[in-house]
């Protein structure tokens, strides 16, 4: 299988751990464009968690309409919270 999801999970765990080390409480959710978990599933999980603020962190190496922009559109189309911060 592809290493993308397992590697992304390790990155998410490392980010949560680093934020906790810095005294920040945060929950990291993963949404993929071309494999599970897709944006609608992640949007539902984020809404269920009920964060005060949502930050999107695309992991593409560059911004383009076919990568970051299409992922942001997918998030919005899935009903993702509005007014998110984009890093």
Secondary structure, 3 states (H helix, E strand, C coil): CCCHHHHHHHHHHHHHHHHHHCCCCCCCCCCECCCCCEHHHHHHHHHHHCCCCCEECCCCCCCCCCCHHHHHHHHHHCCCCCCCEEC
